[in-house]
Amino acid sequence: MQNHELRPETKRFLERQHGHFIGGAWLAEGEERIEVFNPATGSVIATTAAGGQADIDKVVAAARQAFAKPDWAGMSPSVRGKLLWRIADLIEQNGAQLAELEFLNNGKARDIIAQRDVPAAADVFRYFAGWATKIYGKTASLSRPTLHAYTLKEPLGVAGLIIPWNFPLLMAAWKLAPALAAGCSCILKPAEETPLTALRLVELVLEAGIPPGVVNLVTGYGHVVGAALAAHDGVDKVAFTGSTEVGKLIVRAAAGNLKKLSLELGGKSPTIILPDADLAAAKAAAAGSIFFNAGQVCAAGSRLFVHRSIFEDVVDAVAQRAKTIRVGAGDEPETEMGPLISKKHLERVDGYVQSGIGQGAEVLAGGSRLDRDGYFFKPTVLAGTAPHMSVVREEIFGPVLVSDSFDDLDEVAANANSSIYGLSASIWTQNVKAAHSLARKLQAGSILVNAGGGLDPNLPFGGYKQSGWGREFGEDGLELYLQTKSVVIGG
């Protein structure tokens, strides 16, 4: 899609000089700019401000000032809930433009964004809008009956929200909604590759009536702005979604003031198919789990384990599906899989695949870049892999599936758990006993049995081991933005 075909409001948005949003005002200070690319073409579509330490100091001061005022943390919970609901309404009303910005900036199919990401973002705000009126402590019976004791649930304070590039709009909603429901003030830091929907979302937050300084946004490079936000003593909590490598850097940066952290990090999730599974459904799910969003999904099913008796049948079917997936730009008719996010990431994914091939992996489908402009990689299925290979051990974050066979449940559980990650796992079987047995053995935060997706605002999502700390969604997700105070009154 060319600029002259864009919606007029989208074209005007792209042409603007985007700056930071601090204390309720847009600021475009400094001369350094970051180019924003369309990954389907490699062309520049916008620029944003490259923030620095001074911008972080300024935005933290604005967020702290807003948190100290009674018009947000002290606001009636029902009013706060209504404002979050209003944000959801505005997301839906501006859904076509948000989808257009997201597909231009992220690369996935525009229709998928409009049908899935936009409604899901609105749903997250509505879900946590309901929690705003349900935050309360408890009374406690103490050993001394003359004492009256209770607990209070209070917002943590200023929350730094660092979001990734694979689901920019959704991840902003995942972080902003619970933080706002809890009464925190927020500083949103989008990925430098994909800032556009976050910038537009902040405009909608302002339109919804959120008080100035409660939601702020700073753009810039992660190693500059993200690092400064994670280390700042004026920030009480950081919520981060991204790689395990960067997550470890944030842990070290947060040690200065012992700020609270929630980290949703990498994954190398297994899909396990038993011989009694509904094979048609299992084959489709195995392909969908790794090739959706070009494999740029933290919970992507990137390791496929199939019972030896059906291994060739299943893996061949997944490979045939990979060969038929229509790869293209997000606005091309019938596109099923878009590009990778950047040239750098394309080279990274290609490097992993070539490394696997060099170590003896067999290419059943794909295995190389697509010969066209943009950052496209073919849906890839590898067989003959071994546990020591990088393609098996490390998160590739691309449309690359490795496969292996197994003979019994203990074997496949051990192999599935042999990863440093533990975000998600998928089991396909009609044997209820086997499903329950495997679900208990697998070291992962989410276990899906005969189901795809599984993400719902009411269901906690997060990882074991090096897949992170804490949970998104549900009451668990809300608690990450609250702290508990005990009060004892003598009689």
C-alpha positions in Angstrom: 0.0 0.0 0.0 1.4 3.4 -0.9 0.9 6.6 1.0 -1.7 8.0 -1.5 -3.9 5.0 -0.8 -3.8 5.5 3.0 -6.7 6.9 5.0 -6.2 10.7 5.1 -5.9 10.6 8.9 -3.2 8.0 8.7 -1.3 9.9 6.1 -1.4 13.1 8.3 -0.3 11.0 11.3 2.7 9.6 9.5 3.8 13.1 8.3 3.9 14.5 11.8 7.0 15.3 13.8 6.4 12.8 16.5 7.8 13.6 20.0 7.4 12.5 23.6 4.2 12.8 25.5 5.1 14.2 29.0 2.8 15.7 31.6 -0.2 15.9 29.2 1.7 17.7 26.4 3.6 16.6 23.2 7.3 17.6 23.2 9.6 17.3 20.2 12.8 18.3 21.7 16.3 17.4 20.4 17.4 17.0 16.8 18.2 13.2 16.8 15.4 11.2 15.0 14.8 7.5 14.6 13.6 6.3 11.3 10.5 4.0 11.4 10.4 1.3 8.6 7.7 -0.6 6.8 9.2 -4.2 7.1 7.3 -5.3 3.9 9.3 -2.8 1.8 12.2 -1.6 3.8 11.1 2.0 3.3 10.9 4.7 5.9 7.4 5.7 6.8 7.9 8.0 9.7 10.4 9.3 12.3 10.2 9.6 16.1 12.3 11.4 18.7 15.4 9.7 20.1 15.0 10.2 23.8 17.8 10.4 26.4 18.5 10.6 30.1 17.1 14.2 30.3 13.8 13.1 28.8 13.6 10.2 31.3 14.3 12.6 34.2 11.6 14.9 32.9 9.0 12.2 32.4 9.6 10.6 35.7 9.1 13.9 37.4 5.8 14.5 35.6 4.6 11.0 36.5 5.5 11.4 40.1 3.8 14.7 40.3 0.6 13.2 38.8 0.7 10.3 41.2 0.9 12.7 44.2 -2.2 14.5 43.1 -5.6 13.2 44.3 -7.3 13.4 40.9 -6.0 9.9 39.9 -4.8 7.6 42.7 -7.5 9.1 44.8 -10.1 9.1 42.1 -13.4 7.2 42.7 -12.7 3.6 41.5 -16.0 3.7 39.6 -14.9 6.8 37.7 -11.5 5.3 37.0 -13.2 2.2 35.6 -15.4 4.3 33.3 -12.4 6.1 31.9 -10.8 2.7 31.1 -14.0 1.7 29.4 -13.9 4.9 27.4 -10.4 4.0 26.2 -11.8 0.7 25.0 -14.6 2.4 23.1 -12.1 4.8 21.4 -9.8 1.9 20.4 -12.8 0.3 18.6 -13.9 3.6 17.1 -10.4 4.2 15.7 -9.8 0.5 14.9 -9.4 0.9 11.2 -6.6 3.5 11.6 -4.9 1.5 14.3 -4.9 -1.5 12.1 -3.5 0.5 9.2 -0.7 1.9 11.4 0.1 -1.5 12.9 0.4 -3.4 9.6 2.5 -0.6 8.1 4.8 -0.6 11.1 4.8 -4.3 12.1 4.1 -6.1 8.9 1.3 -8.5 9.8 -1.9 -8.7 7.7 -4.1 -5.7 8.2 -7.3 -7.8 8.4 -5.8 -10.0 11.1 -5.0 -6.9 13.2 -8.5 -5.5 12.6 -10.2 -8.7 13.5 -8.0 -9.8 16.4 -5.5 -7.3 17.8 -7.8 -4.3 17.9 -10.8 -6.0 19.6 -8.4 -7.8 22.0 -6.8 -4.5 23.0 -10.3 -3.1 23.7 -11.2 -6.2 25.7 -8.2 -5.9 28.0 -9.2 -2.3 28.9 -12.8 -3.4 29.6 -11.6 -6.4 31.7 -9.4 -4.3 34.0 -12.0 -1.5 34.1 -14.1 -4.0 36.0 -11.3 -4.6 38.5 -11.0 -0.9 39.4 -14.0 -1.2 41.8 -12.8 -4.6 43.2 -9.5 -3.6 44.8 -9.8 -3.9 48.6 -8.0 -5.4 51.5 -9.2 -7.7 54.3 -9.8 -7.6 58.0 -7.6 -9.9 60.1 -8.2 -11.5 63.5 -5.2 -11.1 65.7 -4.2 -13.0 68.9 -5.0 -9.9 70.9 -8.8 -9.4 70.7 -8.5 -5.7 71.7 -6.7 -4.9 68.4 -8.5 -4.3 65.1 -6.5 -5.1 62.0 -7.0 -4.8 58.3 -5.0 -4.5 55.1 -5.1 -1.9 52.3 -4.3 -2.4 48.7 -2.5 0.6 47.3 -1.0 1.5 43.9 2.8 1.0 43.6 3.4 4.4 42.2 5.1 5.2 38.9 5.2 2.2 36.5 7.6 2.0 33.6 6.1 0.0 30.8 8.5 -1.3 28.2 6.8 -3.1 25.3 8.1 -5.1 22.4 7.6 -4.8 18.6 5.8 -8.1 17.8 2.3 -7.0 19.1 2.7 -3.3 19.7 -0.9 -2.3 20.3 -1.8 -5.4 22.3 1.3 -5.2 24.5 0.6 -1.5 25.3 -2.9 -2.5 26.4 -1.6 -5.5 28.4 0.6 -3.1 30.5 -1.5 0.1 30.6 -4.8 -1.4 31.6 -3.9 -3.1 34.9 -1.5 -0.3 35.8 -4.3 2.3 35.4 -6.9 0.2 37.1 -4.6 0.0 40.1 -4.1 3.7 40.2 -0.5 3.9 39.1 1.0 6.7 36.9 2.6 5.3 33.8 5.5 5.8 31.5 5.1 3.9 28.2 8.3 3.1 26.2 7.4 1.4 22.9 10.0 -0.5 20.8 11.9 1.8 18.6 10.9 -0.3 15.6 7.2 0.0 16.2 6.1 3.2 18.0 3.2 4.2 15.8 0.2 2.6 17.5 1.5 3.4 21.0 1.7 7.1 19.9 -1.9 6.9 18.6 -3.1 5.1 21.7 -1.7 7.8 24.0 -3.8 10.3 22.0 -6.9 8.2 22.6 -6.0 8.0 26.3 -5.8 11.8 26.4 -9.2 12.0 24.6 -10.7 9.6 27.1 -10.1 12.1 29.9 -7.2 10.5 31.8 -5.6 13.4 33.9 -2.3 15.0 32.6 0.8 13.1 33.7 -0.9 9.9 34.4 0.0 8.4 31.1 3.3 9.5 29.5 5.3 8.2 26.5 9.0 8.5 25.6 10.4 7.1 22.3 14.0 6.1 21.8 16.4 3.2 21.7 16.0 0.5 24.2 19.7 0.6 25.3 19.3 4.3 26.0 15.8 5.2 27.0 14.7 1.7 28.2 17.9 1.3 30.3 17.5 4.8 31.8 13.9 4.0 32.7 14.8 0.7 34.3 17.5 2.3 36.4 15.7 5.5 37.5 15.2 5.8 41.3 11.9 7.6 40.7 10.4 4.6 39.0 8.7 2.2 41.5 8.0 -0.7 39.1 9.0 -1.8 35.6 6.9 -4.2 33.5 8.8 -5.6 30.5 8.1 -7.9 27.6 11.0 -9.0 25.5 14.0 -11.2 25.3 15.5 -13.0 28.3 18.8 -11.4 27.5 17.4 -7.9 27.9 15.3 -9.0 30.9 18.5 -9.9 32.8 19.8 -6.4 32.1 16.7 -4.9 33.5 17.0 -7.0 36.7 20.5 -5.6 37.2 19.4 -2.0 36.4 16.5 -2.2 38.9 18.7 -3.2 41.8 19.5 0.5 42.6 16.2 1.2 44.3 14.9 -2.4 44.4 12.0 -1.5 42.2 9.4 -4.2 41.6 9.6 -6.1 38.3 7.4 -8.2 36.1 9.1 -9.8 33.2 7.5 -11.7 30.3 10.5 -13.1 28.5 11.5 -15.6 25.9 10.2 -19.0 25.0 10.9 -22.2 23.2 7.6 -23.8 23.6 6.9 -27.5 22.8 3.9 -28.9 20.8 3.4 -32.5 21.8 1.3 -34.8 19.7 0.3 -38.3 21.0 -0.8 -41.1 18.6 -4.5 -40.9 19.6 -4.8 -37.1 18.9 -7.2 -35.6 16.4 -4.5 -35.5 13.8 -6.1 -33.0 11.4 -6.6 -30.5 14.2 -3.1 -31.2 15.7 -1.3 -30.7 12.3 -3.1 -27.5 11.7 -2.4 -26.2 15.2 1.3 -27.2 15.0 1.7 -25.1 11.8 -0.4 -22.2 13.1 1.5 -22.0 16.4 4.8 -21.4 14.7 3.9 -19.5 11.5 1.4 -17.0 13.0 2.9 -13.5 13.0 6.0 -15.1 11.2 6.9 -16.9 14.4 7.5 -13.6 16.2 5.5 -14.8 19.2 7.0 -15.5 22.6 4.7 -18.5 23.1 5.2 -19.9 19.6 5.3 -23.6 19.4 8.8 -23.8 18.0 9.6 -27.3 19.0 7.4 -30.2 17.7 7.5 -33.6 19.5 5.5 -36.3 17.7 5.0 -39.9 18.8 7.3 -42.1 16.7 4.4 -44.1 15.2 3.0 -41.0 13.5 6.1 -38.8 13.2 6.6 -38.9 9.5 2.9 -38.4 8.7 2.6 -35.4 11.0 5.8 -33.6 10.2 5.3 -34.1 6.4 1.9 -32.6 6.7 3.2 -29.6 8.6 6.0 -29.2 6.0 3.4 -29.3 3.2 1.4 -26.6 5.0 4.5 -24.5 5.3 5.1 -24.7 1.6 1.5 -23.4 0.8 1.4 -20.5 3.3 1.0 -17.3 1.3 3.8 -14.9 2.4 3.4 -11.2 1.5 2.8 -7.7 2.7 0.0 -7.0 5.1 -2.2 -5.4 2.5 -1.8 -8.0 -0.2 -4.8 -10.2 -1.0 -4.8 -13.5 0.9 -1.6 -12.8 2.8 -1.2 -15.4 5.6 2.3 -14.5 6.9 4.0 -11.2 6.7 7.7 -10.2 7.0 10.0 -10.2 9.9 10.4 -6.9 11.7 13.7 -5.7 10.4 16.7 -6.4 8.3 18.8 -7.2 11.4 16.2 -9.7 12.6 16.0 -11.3 9.2 19.7 -11.9 9.2 19.5 -13.3 12.7 16.8 -15.8 11.8 18.6 -16.8 8.6 21.8 -17.3 10.6 20.1 -19.7 13.0 18.7 -21.7 10.1 22.0 -21.9 8.2 23.7 -22.9 11.4 21.2 -25.8 11.9 21.7 -26.9 8.3 25.5 -26.8 8.7 25.1 -29.0 11.8 23.1 -31.6 9.9 19.5 -30.6 10.1 17.3 -31.6 7.2 15.2 -28.9 5.6 11.7 -30.2 4.9 10.3 -26.8 3.9 11.6 -23.3 3.5 15.1 -22.7 4.9 15.9 -19.4 3.2 14.9 -15.8 2.6 12.2 -14.9 0.2 13.4 -13.3 -3.0 11.6 -10.0 -2.8 11.9 -6.5 -1.3 11.3 -6.4 2.5 12.3 -8.7 5.3 10.6 -12.0 4.3 11.7 -15.5 5.4 10.1 -18.7 4.2 8.1 -20.8 6.6 10.7 -23.4 7.6 10.4 -27.0 9.0 13.6 -28.8 10.1 14.0 -32.5 10.9 17.0 -34.5 12.1 17.8 -31.9 14.7 19.8 -32.7 17.9 19.6 -31.2 21.4 23.0 -29.5 21.1 22.0 -27.4 18.1 21.3 -23.7 18.5 18.1 -24.0 16.5 16.8 -26.4 19.2 18.2 -24.7 22.3 17.8 -21.0 21.6 14.8 -18.8 20.8 14.8 -17.9 17.1 11.7 -15.7 17.1 10.9 -16.5 13.5 9.0 -19.0 11.4 11.3 -21.9 12.1 10.0 -25.3 13.5 12.3 -28.0 14.7 10.9 -31.6 15.1 11.7 -34.8 17.0 10.0 -38.1 17.8 9.4 -39.8 21.2 8.2 -43.1 22.5 6.6 -42.4 25.9 5.4 -39.6 28.2 8.4 -39.6 30.5 10.8 -39.2 27.5 8.9 -36.4 25.9 8.4 -34.5 29.2 12.1 -34.7 29.9 12.9 -33.5 26.4 10.3 -30.7 26.5 11.7 -29.6 29.9 15.3 -29.6 28.7 15.0 -25.9 27.8 16.0 -22.9 29.9 12.5 -21.5 29.0 9.1 -22.4 30.3 6.5 -20.1 28.9 3.9 -22.4 27.2 3.3 -25.9 26.0 0.7 -27.6 23.9 -0.6 -31.2 24.2 -2.7 -33.0 21.6 -4.4 -36.2 22.8 -7.8 -37.7 23.4 -6.5 -39.6 26.5 -7.5 -37.5 29.5 -5.2 -39.4 31.9 -2.2 -38.7 29.6 -3.2 -35.1 29.3 -3.4 -34.5 33.0 -0.1 -36.5 33.6 1.8 -34.4 31.0 0.3 -31.1 32.2 1.7 -31.8 35.7 5.1 -32.8 34.4 5.7 -29.9 32.0 7.5 -26.9 33.4 5.6 -24.1 31.7 3.3 -21.3 32.8 0.5 -22.2 30.3 -0.5 -25.6 29.2 -2.9 -26.0 26.3 -4.7 -29.3 25.7 -6.3 -29.7 22.3 -6.6 -26.0 22.1 -4.9 -23.1 20.2 -4.4 -19.6 21.5 -5.6 -19.7 25.1 -5.0 -16.1 25.9 -7.8 -14.4 27.8 -7.7 -11.4 30.1 -9.1 -13.5 32.9 -6.4 -16.2 32.7 -2.9 -15.5 34.1 -0.1 -15.7 31.5 3.6 -15.9 32.2 6.6 -18.2 32.4 8.6 -20.6 34.5 12.4 -20.6 34.6 14.0 -18.0 32.3 10.7 -17.1 30.7 10.2 -14.5 33.3 8.7 -13.3 36.6 5.1 -12.6 37.4 2.0 -13.0 35.3 0.0 -10.8 32.9 -3.8 -10.8 33.1 -6.3 -11.8 35.8 -6.0 -10.9 39.4 -2.4 -12.0 39.3 -1.7 -9.4 36.7 -3.4 -6.6 38.7 -1.5 -7.5 41.9 1.8 -6.7 40.2 0.8 -3.0 40.3 -0.4 -3.0 43.9 1.2 -3.2 47.3 -0.3 -4.3 50.6 -0.3 -2.2 53.8 -1.2 -3.6 57.2 -3.0 -1.4 59.7 -3.5 -2.2 63.4 -5.7 -0.1 65.7 -5.6 -0.5 69.4 -8.7 -0.3 71.5 
